[in-house]
Amino acid sequence: MATHRSIALVLALLMALLALVPASFAETQEDTVIAVFENGREILQSDADEVVTQINNYYSQYGYDMTSEDLLPIVRQMAMETLLQEYFYADTAAELGLDQFTEEEQADLDALVLSTYEGLISQVYSIFGIEPAEDATPEEQANARETAVAYLDSIGYTYSYVTTTETQNTIYDRVTEALTAHLTVPEDQVMEAFNSHVAEANSSFICPTRYSEPVLVR
């Protein structure tokens, strides 16, 4: 049965297939440290620029141009928040040992990766109308699969990418569950805290066109 992560990958593939928007590249800039965690982990300018490019490409698939000067601070803030979350989850997973898998867990993960990847191949078959007929010869089946795999590779959906994504999502789920297992918070308190956080972020976080001095992330 497809998981929400598998569905997300398929939907992302569909957008790539339908939009076929070429990737843009951030300007070449001096690679500087823009944030430092207390444990010494650094976030580089190139890290943020890469995520900015990914965000711009994502929204361009829906017809939105996020590259204008007035939207650049918003996109850069989104990029920074994405990186902070990514590194927080990675560090917490390592600290709690949640990035390690038993043989059985790894087998389940491998099965999930395979299922997701085969689902992507099926989507390519369907969209391009190249699914082998029931009476197709082994050679015809192999050719169709080779074509689908080549297309997936060309847009970055390699088997390695799917493996990395599913592994990362599984670890994220583990960290989230570990950190929230004993929490019971009324919905009104959640919304109040969320709104307060948004208001505080809007008033205190100023995202320049270019990052300046490194900030210490606590």
N, C-alpha and C positions, 0 to 999 in steps of 0.2 A: 504494500500500500504506500502511495506517495506521501511524503511528509511535507510540512510547510516549507522546509528548506528546498526540497526537490521541486516543488511547485514554483518557488521563487526563481530557481535557476531556469526552469522552462520558460517562465514569463519573460525573464531577461533575454533569453535566447530569441524568443518571438519578436521582441522589440528590436533586437539587433538585425534579425532577418528582414523585418518590415521596413525599418528605417535606413539601415545600411549607412549610418552616418560615420564618416571617417574620423579617426581619433585626431585631436589636435595636440600640440605639444607646447608645454609651458616654455617661456623664454629661458634661455640659458642664463643663470644667475649664479653669483658666488654662493657656494654652499656654506651656510653658517648655522650655528646652533641657535634655535629660537625658543627652546624650552628644555628644562632639565628636571627630571624627577629626583626625589630625595635619595633614591637608590643609585643614582648616577646615570640612569638611562637618558639619552638625549633624543630630542626631536630636531631634525635638520630641516633647513629651508627646502631642500629637494623633496623630503618626505611630504611636506605640506603642498608643494607645487604639484606633485604627482596626484594627490587626492583632489586638489582643485580641478585638475584636468579631468579626472574621473567624474566629478560632480557635473562639470560643464557638459561632458559627453552624455551623461545620463539625462539631463534635462533637455538637451538638444533633441533627443529622441522623441520628446513630447512637444516639440516646437517652441521651447523656451530658450531664449538667448540670455545666458547668465554671465556673459563676458564683458558687459558694459561696466564703466567705471563706478556707477552708483551701486551696482550689485556686487562688485568685487569684495568689499568688506564683509558682506553677508556670506559669500561663498568661502572666503578665507576662514571665517569663524566656524562654519560648518566643517571645514577640513580639519581645523584644530580640534574640534570636539570629537570628530571621528577618530583621529589619532590618539587622543587622550583615552577614549574608551577602549580602543584596540590594545594599547599598551597596558592599561589597567587590567583588562581581562587576562592578557598574556602573563603579566607578573603575578597576578593572584592565582592563576591556574598553576604556575610553577611552584609558588609558595605552598599551595595546598596539595600538590601532587595530582591535580586533576587533569594534567596534560599527559598522564601515563595511562596505558591501556593494557588490560590483561589479554591473554591470547583469545579468549572468548569475545571480549569487547572489541578487539581489533578485527576479528572475523565478522562481527556484526557491522562494524564500520565499513569494512571492505565490501560487504554485500550491499550496503546503502549506496556507496560510491558507484558500484557497478550498475545498480538499478537506476540511479540518477543519470548516469552516462548513457545507458541504453535508451532511457526516455528521451534524451536529447537527440539521439540518432533517429528515433521514431518521429520526432518533431520535424527534423530535416527531411526525412522521407515524405512526410505528409505535405509540408509546405511546397517542396519542389516537385512533388509527384513522381518520386523515383523509387518508391517502395517496391521491392521485388514481388512479382506475382507468385501465387501459391505453387505454381508449377515451374518456377524459375530454376535454372540450372545452378549448381554450386558456383560456377564462374560468374553468372549474372548476380547472384547474391553477394559474392565477394566484391564485385565491381561497384555495386550500389553502396555497400558499406564503406568501401574505400573513398568514394565520392563524398559521402556524408561526413566521415572522419576528417577528410581533408578540409571540408568547409568549416567544421567546428574548430579545427586547428587554426584556420586563417582568421577567425574572429576571437581567438584566445581561449576557447573552451576545450582545452586539451584535457586528457585524462588526468594529468598531473594537477591541472587547475581545479578540476572537480574534486579530486582527492584532498587538496589543500583546503578548499572551501568547506567541504563537508566535515573535515576534521576540525577546522576552526569553529564551525557552528556547533558541533558537538561539545567542544570544550567550553564555548560561551554558555551553552545550556547548563553544563555542569556547574560553572561558576555562579550563574544566576540562581540556580537551585540551592547551592550551598550557602549563598549569602542571604537568601530570602526564605529558607525553609522554616524558620521559627518566627517569621514576621506575620502579624495580623494587624492590618491597618484599615480603618474604615475608609470608604471611597471618598467621603467629603474631606478627610484629612489629606488623602493623597492629592486631590485636586488643589487644596489650599497650599500644600507644600510646593506643588508643581508651579502654580501661578506665582508664588512668592519667589521661587527660583528663577523663573523667566524674567520677572520684574527686576530682580537683583542683577541678573546677567545683562539685561538691556541697559541698566544704569551704570554698571561698573566696568563692563568689558568694552573697550574701544579697540576695534580691529583696524590697524592702519593698512594703507595700500601695500606697504612693504613691512614685514616684521622688522622690529628694531632690536632692542636689548632682549636677551634670553630671560624667560620668566621661570621661577621655581614652582614646580607643580607639587603640591602637598596632598 
